[in-house]
Amino acid sequence: RNKDFANAYGVLLADGPLAGVTARVIFVVGKDGKIAYKQTVPEITEEPNYEEALAAAKAAC
């Protein structure tokens, strides 16, 4: 697949057995179109903190 998004936002894994895979990341974009929140999960097998991301999304509205 096209990796333009992952490269543009710095979320493409570069090393290890998962090189070339997009990291597990949550972005919240504010009303102004800018990234208001970014959460990168340190281990791809772990779940992100959804409550924190949801709170950030509500605050960005």
Phi and psi in degrees as a GROMACS rama.xvg file:
@    title "Ramachandran Plot"
@    xaxis  label "Phi"
@    yaxis  label "Psi"
@TYPE xy
-72.4228  129.626  ASN-2
-106.151  17.3401  LYS-3
-58.2722  -45.7693  ASP-4
-60.2946  -50.6924  PHE-5
-60.1848  -40.2991  ALA-6
-68.1755  -43.2922  ASN-7
-63.6188  -34.3134  ALA-8
-104.11  8.38793  TYR-9
66.4145  34.7725  GLY-10
-118.126  15.6577  VAL-11
-88.519  123.866  LEU-12
-68.4618  129.446  LEU-13
-100.324  -24.3823  ALA-14
-125.514  166.203  ASP-15
80.7784  -172.652  GLY-16
-67.0318  -18.6367  PRO-17
-102.285  17.5506  LEU-18
-54.5368  133.276  ALA-19
94.1459  -6.62186  GLY-20
-94.5938  146.539  VAL-21
-76.1364  134.526  THR-22
-64.6388  160.551  ALA-23
-82.2856  109.151  ARG-24
-137.208  144.634  VAL-25
-116.48  128.977  ILE-26
-113.618  140.891  PHE-27
-118.639  125.249  VAL-28
-103.189  127.448  VAL-29
-76.4925  174.307  GLY-30
-58.8553  -27.7932  LYS-31
-81.181  0.0690945  ASP-32
84.3221  3.54468  GLY-33
-99.1372  154.628  LYS-34
-68.4764  118.887  ILE-35
-94.9708  -20.1442  ALA-36
-158.634  140.822  TYR-37
-142.122  128.33  LYS-38
-124.605  119.185  GLN-39
-107.281  122.683  THR-40
-77.1277  125.856  VAL-41
-64.8998  -29.6926  PRO-42
-124.193  120.418  GLU-43
-59.0367  -22.2064  ILE-44
-82.8346  -8.84635  THR-45
-90.6244  155.521  GLU-46
-85.4426  146.928  GLU-47
-73.1369  169.485  PRO-48
-83.9473  92.3976  ASN-49
-65.2234  -35.7917  TYR-50
-63.1743  -42.4124  GLU-51
-64.6092  -42.5852  GLU-52
-65.4443  -41.0253  ALA-53
-64.4767  -40.6799  LEU-54
-62.2427  -40.4932  ALA-55
-65.3088  -38.8458  ALA-56
-65.3222  -42.2288  ALA-57
-64.6719  -38.8739  LYS-58
-69.4553  -28.1564  ALA-59
-80.5348  -12.8294  ALA-60
